[in-house]
Amino acid sequence: MAVVRLNPQQDKAVKLTSSPLLVLAGAGSGKTAVITQKIVHLIRNCGYQAKHIAAVTFTNKAAKEMKARVTKLLGEGNTGGLTVSTFHNLGLNIIKRECKALGFRPNFTIFDDQDSFQLIKELCKKNDDTDKKELLDILSQISRWKNDLILPDEAVASADNQDLLLAAKLYEAYTRSLRAFNAVDFDDLILIPTLLLRDNSMVRDKWHGRIRYLLVDEYQDTNTSQYELVKLITGKFGNFTVVGDDDQSIYSWRGAQPKNLELLQTDYPNLKLVKLEQNYRSAGRILKSANVLIQNNEHIFEKKLWSDKHYGEPIRILSVKNDNDEADRVTKEILSRRINQNIAYKNFAILYRGNHQSRLLEKFLVDKQIPYKISGTTSFFARAEIKDVMAYFRLLVNQDDDNAFIRIANVPRREIGVSTLEKLGSYANHRHISLFDAIFESGLEETLSGRGLTSVRRFGELISKASDNVKRGDSLAVIREMLSYIGYQGFLFDNSSSPKAADFRWSNVETLLSWIESGLENNKLSDDPFAETVSKLCLREMLDRGEQEEEDANEVQLMTLHASKGLEFPHVYMVGMEEELLPHKSSIEENNVEEERRLAYVGITRAEESLAILVAQKRQRYGEMVDSVPSRFLEEMPQEDLDWEEDHTPLSDQEKRDKGKDRLAEMRKRLMS
């Protein structure tokens, strides 16, 4: 059995179980150890069974790591029934168990972002050249309403301008369509369980018995619906421990409410507070700079991180001519340190505010033959064309796959619009059968008629014929013939930004077909080689991202500051520390600089040993080179701990402070003139 040593505050947080508990956990303070040790303590010393404990966080990777740690500490046989998952997986589990109470059929569909976008596009009855941003804005507004537990009728009633009223009416139609399709979207995975537990006392009592202690990680990132879900699950006694840090709240754009930390004190007067302030990650100088910077924000709770690690080398501020020079400088430094100091590539991270900043960095990394990995890139199976073709394959193998049916019923267009699908879905729900089976029932004619009925039956015949043929003959030839018959390659050319983009998308389809060919050869002894191949590809699809996360290759890590939260690296380069980039222009205009400061704080505290910050004098923006102004955050950091690269003469701390302020003032004056 592994033994974990806890500091006094961590130990206190683990053993306090008699009242609701908020653990204020600073960056690098060992919060995961506290959560895992507390689960062990609850099971081993407090009489809780593993099946009555749930721990939730925001990423699958964090949940997987947490579950593995608990299993290692308790042993395989002592964690049966323990729930360690994301918020959305917990919500999904509740929906699955309560399908009957919710009126869903068990095989309900989950819409992803692409599915939701296509549905809104259809509901708007717009052409393919519709302003994509307008549609995304509507989806974002619907998401905000759902996160705030506002239902369509309430949204319509409260709309105070024409744009909001339009979005609210679309929210009504969108919700009606999802229900007809026996489907939910990502936000529904929280909204639906929350409303169910709020409004159904029998179900609520059942879940109180099922989850008797709840632990929540990254609590500062919860939105309104997640906060209410926690309250409803834990009940009036509040058997919970939540762990959070208001200084690391960086997701307001997706509904996160750091004030939820403060609300706990109101909703649970007997709430206890434990602060974790010892940082185990960063050198003292890095930690000091982060502390000084974040003190410029207002705080719900006061805390000050400290470390007993060495003070470390100064934080280097590297001034470069432009973003081209910036990428060249970073990559040259990494290559030099790799050769001269024998530092593995995987120990370097390059952090930036926006994804667009990675393009030049990638070019220079490739030129210098430096291996790298960009976090958050689209996996092969997440591409729209692959999801389309895979949906055809899934439906050929299993006609009860409603998710696949909905995705490709009108892809390419075949006059099966939202209204037709709604009527078909309502009929299928009433009959408790799949959408595909509903097509061929004579009773459907009472619900659906005309071109809609003709189109769905023609689609059904296409799938039935192809499904039968893949079992009888040359499966690869059959699916190629089907893709040709429906004109999928032409559809890609009609719906891509350029012929080059369409060619790229079709080449992805060809790659998938080559995998089918290989799979058919490997599974030729199976009773149904095509079904076996598709099944294995579906499994590969599910594991695709997980495998990427687990990869421990020797590669430089590139990622946005948002994506870096929760991670740590020995050597960090933060690029683009300039006004209108960090802090971002939109945040300055919206008077939300405090969140941008928290984002800078997160970036700084990712560094363990060394940190370099790059400032460009000019940067390419909207096709032209414009002057850049150094970020205000550089002024807010302790100048005595910053090393501007041209300084070589030893200076006192006060001289460094004065010189740093003078230099920033000179740069601003020069660039603003």
N, C-alpha and C positions, 0 to 999 in steps of 0.2 A: 504493500500500500504506500502510495506517494505521500510525503509529508510536506506541507506548505507552511512556511513561516509568515505570520501576519504581523503588521505593526499594531500598536494599541488601538488606533482608530479603526483600522480594518477589522480587528477582532471584535470591537464593540459593535460594529455594523452587522457582523455575522451573527452575534449572539442575541441581539435585541429583537425579540419576536413577539413581545406582549402588546405592542401597539403599532400603528402605521408608522413607517419609517421612510424618510427621504435621506438618501446618501448623496451629498454634494461632492462629486468626484472630479477633481481637476485633471487636466491632460496628463496621461502617463502615470496615474496614481494607483493603478492596479485594481480597477473596478471589476474586471472580469473575474479576477481571483476572488473578490468579495462575493459576487453572485454565485459562482460555482461552489465556494466553501459554504455559503449559506444554504444552498440546496442540500449539500451533504449533512450539515448540522440539523436541518429540519427532519431529514429521514433518520439519521443515526441517533439523535438526542432528543427530539421533540415529538416523536410518535407519529409523524406524518408518513403516509404511504406515498411512494413515488407517483402513483397514478393520480394523486390529489394535488400535485404541485405543477404549476405551469410557469415557464419563464419566456418572456417575449422580447424581441429586439427588432431591428429594422432591416437586417440583411441575412440572407441564407447562410453566408459564410460565417458571420458571427454566431448564429444559432448552432451551426454545425460544430464550430470550435468549442462552444460552451458545453454542448452535449458530450463531446469527446472527453473534455476535462472531467466532467462529473462521472462519466463511466469509468475513467481511469482511477479516480479516487475511491469510488464505491465498489467497482467490480461489475462485470457484465450482468450478473444475476440479480442485482439490487436496484435496477433502474427501470424495471418493467412498467410501462404506462406513463412514464415521465414525459411531459410535454415541454419541448424546447423548440420554439419556432418563431417566425416573424409574426407581426400583428396580422398580416393578411392571411397567412396560413392558419392562424388560430380562428379568424373569422370564417375562412373556408370550411374548416372542420365543424364549426357550429352550424353553418348552413347545410352541410351534408347530413348532419345528424338530425336536423330539424326540418328537413324537406317537406314533410307532411304538414307541419304547422304553418309553413311559409307558402304552401301551395305550389311548390316546384316538383317537377318530375326528377327522379334521382340523377339522371344523366344530363344535368344542366350544363350549359355552355358558359365558358368564361371569355369575355371579349377582351382582347388586348388593345393597345393604342391604335393600331392600324384598323382593326375591326370597328372601333368606335368612330374613327375618322370617316371611314367609308359610309357608315350608317348616317352620320350627321350630314355628309355630303348628299346622300340620297334624299334625306328628309328635307334638305334645303331646295331640292329639285333644281340644283344648279348644274351647269356643264362642267366638263373636265378642266376648263380654264378658270374656274372660280378661284378667287383670291384665297390661297391656302391659309394665310395668316388670319383672315376673318373667321374661317372655320375652326382653326386651332384656338382662337380667342373665345369662341362660343363653348368649345369643349372645356377650356380652362375655367370658364365661369360656371358651367355645370358641375365640374369637379369641386369648385369652392363651395357651391351650395350643398353638395353632398357631404363634404367634410364638415360643414357647419350644421348638419342635420336639418337642412331646409328642403322640404319636399316640393314637387312641381307647383301645386296649387298655392303654396305659401310664396314661392318665387314669383308667380304671376301677380299675386295680390300686392306684393311689396315693390314691384318694379316701378321705378320713378322716372324712367326715360324710355324712349322708343327702342334703343339698342338692348336694354335689359329685358324689356317686354318680349322682343323677338327671341332672345336667348331663352327666356322662361317658357315661351310657347314651344320652342324646340325641345326643351327639357321634358315637357309633357309628352310630346310625340316620341322622343327618344326612350323614355321610361316605358311607354306603352308598347313600343316595338320590342324592347328587351324582354318584357313579360311574355309577349306573344311568342318570342323565339326560345322561351325557357332558358333565358340567358341573364348573366350579371356582368358588370364591368369591374375594374379593379377597385374603384371607390366603394362599390356595393359590398365588397367583402368586409368592410367595416360598418357601413351604414346599415345594412340589412340586419346583421346580428345585434347591433346596438338598439335599433327600433324594436326588434323582437323581444329582447330582454327587458326593455323599458315597458312594453305594452302587454306582455304575456307573463303573468305572475307564476304560472305553473312551470313554464320553461325556465324562468329566472331561478326559481327554487331548485330545479333540477341541476342547473349549472353551478349554483352555490354549493351543492353537495359534491359536484364533480371536481371543481377547482376550489380547494380550501386554502391555498396560499398562492399568491401571484407575485412574481418578480418581473420588473420592467426595466430594461436597459435604455439608455439614450432618451430619458423621459422628456428632456427639453425639446425633442423633435416631434412630440405628439401634437395632433391637431384636436379640434373640438370633439369630433366623433370618437377618436381613440381615447381621449380623456374620459368621456362618458362611458365607453365600453369598459374601461378599467373600473370605474365606480360601480357599474352594474354587476360586474363579475364578482367584485370583492364584497359588495353589500355594505351595510351600515357599520359593521365592525372593522372594516378596512384591514383585513389580513394580507398586507402587502409590504414589499420593499421596492421603492423606485429609485433608480440611480440616474443622476443627470448633472449637467453643468451648463448654467446659463451663458457662460462665456463661449460655449461651442454650439450655440444655436444659430445655424446658417441656412435654414430651410424655410424661411417665411413664405417664399414663392410657391411652396407646395402645401401651405396651410399650417406649418409648425407654429406653436404658441408657447414661447418660453414662459409666459405668464402662468402656464399650467402649474409650474413649480410653486408659484405664489398661491394659486387657488387651493392647493392642497391644505394650506394652513387654515383656510376658511372652512373648507368642507370637512376637515378632520382636526378639530381643536386639540386632540391629544397626540397629534403628529410629533414624532421625534426627529431631530436633525443630527446627522453625523457628517463631519467634513473630512474628506481625504485630501490632504494638502501636500503630502510628500510625493514628489515626482521621482520616478525611477528611470526615466528615459533620457532626459536632456542634460547636457553640461550646464553648469551654473550660469554662465554668461548668456546662453541662449534662453534659459528660463527667466532670468532677470529682465531681459529685453522684452519677452512676451508679457511678463507681469506689468512692466512700466507702460507698455502700449495699451493693454486692455483696461488699465485704470482710468483711461479717458472715457470709458463707457459708464453709464449708470448701471448699478447692480441691484438685483433682488436680494442676493446674499453676498456678504463680504467674505473673501478668502484670499490667501496668498500662498502660492506654491513655493516649495523649497526643495532643495536637493542636497544630499551629502556627496554627490559626485564632484569630480574636479571642476574648476572654474572654466577651463577650456579656452580655445583660441578665439580671437575677436571675430565678430560677424563682418564678413567682407562685403563692401558695397562696390560693385563693379560698374563703372560708367562706360557705356558703349555708344558708338555713333548711331546705329540703327538696329532694326530687328534682324537684319542679315548678319550684322557684326555680332549681335547677341547670340544667335545660334552657333556661329563659328566659334565664339569665345567659350561657350559652355562645352561644346563637344571636344574642342582642343584640350580643355582642362581635364575633362574626364579621361580622355585617351592618355594624357601625360601622367595623371595620377595612377591610372591602371598600370602603366609601364614602370614608372619610377618608384611607386609606393606599394605596388602589388596589391591594389585594392580591387576586389571583384566587381564586375559591372553591376551586379544585383544590389550592391550597397549604395548606389547612386539613384537619386530621384530628382526629376525636373518637374516642378509644379507651376501651373499657370492658371489664370482666371477663366479663360475661355478656350473651348476646343480648337478654335481657329488658330491659336498660337502654336499648335503642335506641328503645323505643316512644314515650316522652315526647319524646325528642329529635326523632324524626320529626314528631310533632305540631307542635312549635314551629317546626321548619324549614319545614313546609308553611304554617303560619300566616303566617310572615314571607316566604314565597315565595322561600326559599333553595334552590337546586337541590342535591340530594345523591345519593349512591350508597352503598348498604349492601353491603359485600363478604360473600360467602358465602350470599346468599339463594338460594332454590330457583328454578331456571330453569323456564320453562314446560314444557319437554319432560321435566323430572325429576319432575313431578307424577304421582302414581300413576294417576289417571284418564287422563292423556294417554298414559302408557306402556302402559296396558291397550289403549286404542283403537288406538294405533299398532301394537301387537302383532297385533291383528286384521287391520289393513291389510296388514302385512308378510306375514302368513300367506296372505292372499287372493292376494298377488302371487307369493309363493315358498313353496310347501308344504314345502321342505327346511329352512326356518328353524326349527330346533329350539328356539332361544332364545324366539322368539315363541310357539311351540306350548306350551312349559312354562308360560309366564307366564299364558296365558289358557285353558288346557285346563279349568280348574275355576273360571273367573271369567266370569260369576257361577257359583255352585255348580251342578254337573250330575253329581254322584256319580262324579267322577273324582278319587279321593283319592291320597295318596302311594303307597300300596301298589300301586294300579293303574298309576300312572305308572312306578313302579320295575320292575314286570314288563314293561310295554311297552318301557321303556328298555333293559332287559337283552336282550330279544328283538331290538330294533333294533340294538344293539351287536353281538350275535352274527351278525346278518345283514348288518352294515355298510350299513344303509340309514337313512333319516330316520325319525323317530317317526311322521310322517304316513303315509309309505308302509307302515310296519309295520302300521298299523290294518287295512288291507285284505287282508293276506296270510292265507291259510287256515291256515298254520302257527301263527299267533298263538293259535289256539284251544287249542293244547297248553300254552300258558303262562298264558293269561288266559281266564276264562270268566264266566258269570253276568252280574250287573248291570254289572260293570266293563267287560266286553267290549261289552255293548250300549251303554253310555254313550259309550265312545270312538268306536265306529262311528257313533253318532248325531251326535257332534261332527264327525267326519270328513265325514259327508254334508252337514252344515250349511255347512262351509267349502267343500267341493267345489261345491255348488250356488251359493253366493254368489260364489265365484271365477269360475265360468262366466258368471253373470249380469252381473257388472260389466264383462265384456268385450263382452257382447252388447247391453246397453241403457243405461238411465239409471243410471250408476254411483253418483251421489249418492243417488238414490232407493233403490237396492239396499242400500247400507250403512246408510241410515236405517232401512229395513225390518228389516235384520238386528239392529241395535242395539235396535229395539223388540221383535223376536221373543225375543231373549235376556233382555230386561228389564233392560238395563244402567242406565237411569235409576233404576228402583226399587232396584236393587242399591246405587247410591250413597246413596240415602236410608236404606237399612237399615244402611249401614256408615259413616255420617258422624256426627260428634259432635252435630250439630243440623240442623234443616231448612235453616237459613241456610247452613251449611257445604256441605250437599248441593246447594243451589241454585248456590252458587259453583262447585262442582266440575263440575256439569252445564253451566254457562255456559262453562267451559273447553273442554268437549267440543264445544259449539256453535261456539266460536271455531275449533277444529281443523277442524270440518266446513266452515266458511266458507273456510278455506284450501284444503281439498280442492276446493271448488266453483271457487274462483279458479284453482287449478292445472289443473283439467280444461278450463277455458276457454282457458288459455294454451297447453295442450298438445294441443288438439283435432286438430291435424294429425299427431300421433304415431300409430304403429301400435297402441300401447296407452296411451292417455292416463292411465288410472288408475295403471298401473305406473310411468309416467314421473313422475306427481305424487307418488306415495309415495316413490319413489327420491329425489326432490329434498327431500322433507320429512325423510327419514332423514339426508341430508347436512346439512340445516339443524340437525337435532337434534345431530349430532356437533360442528358448529361453534358451536352456541349459546353455550356457556360461553366458548370461545376468543374469540368476538367481543366478549363482555362484558369480558373481561380487557383486550383491546386498545383499548377505547374510551378516548379521552383527552378526555372532556367536561369542561367547567368546573363541577365539582361538589364540594361538601364530601364528604370520605371518612369514612364511619362503619364501624367494624369492631371486633371483639374484639382484645384484646391478643395472643391466639394468632395470629389472622389477620394481624396487623401485622408479624410477624417477616420480615425480609428487605426491608422497605419503608422509605421515609424521606419526611419531609414538613417543609417549612419551619416550620410552626406547628402545635403539637400541644396538644390539651386532653385530659387524663386525668381522667375523671370517676369518682366513687365511691371515693376513696382512704380507705376506712374498714375497721375490723376486721369480719370475717365477710363482707366483699365482696372486699377485697384487703389482706391475705390472706383467702382464701375460708374460710367456716366449716368445710367438709368437710376442707380441708387442715390447718386448725388441729387438728381432732379426730383426724386421721390422723398428726399430727406431721410434716407435710410442708411446713412454712413456707418451707424453703429454695427449693423450686421456685416458690412464690408470689413470693419475693424476686427470683428470676431473671425472673419474668414482669414484675414492676415495672421491673427493669433493662432488659428488652427495650423496654417502653413508653417509658421515659425516653430511651433511645438512638435512638428513631425521630425525635426532634426535631433539626432542623438549626439553627434560629435562636432560636425561643422555645418555652417550655413553661409551661403553666398547669395546676395540679392542683386539683381541686375536692373539697371535703369538705362533706357535708351534716350538719346538726345532727340532723335527723330524716329517716327514709326509709320509704316504703311497703313493707311486707313482709307477705305472706300476708293482704292485705286490711285491715291496720291500720297506723297511723303509729307507728313505734317510734324511740326515741333511737338515734343512731349514735355510735360512738367512733372518733376519728381513728386511722388506720392506724399501727401501730408503725413502718412504713417511713419515715414523716415524721420520727420522732425520730432515725432512723439516717442521715438525709441531713445534709449540713453546713449548720447553721442560718445561718451567715453568707452563704450563697448563696441563701437562701429569702427572699422578700419577701411577708410577710403583708400583705394589701391595706390594712389600716387604719393601717399604719406610714407616717408621712410625715416624721418627724424623723430627720435623718441620725444613724446610730449606727456605732460601731466594730464590727469583726467579732466581738469578744468580747461586746459588748453585744447584738449580734444573736443570738449563740449562746445567751446566758443568757435573753434575752427569748423566743426560740423555745421553749426547754425549759420555761420558766415557763408559757407560753401553752398548750402541749400538756398540761401537768400540770393546769392549771386546767380545760381543756375535759374532760379525762377525769374529773376529780373531780366536775364539775357533772353530767356525763351519767351517771355511775355511781351517783350519790347517789339 
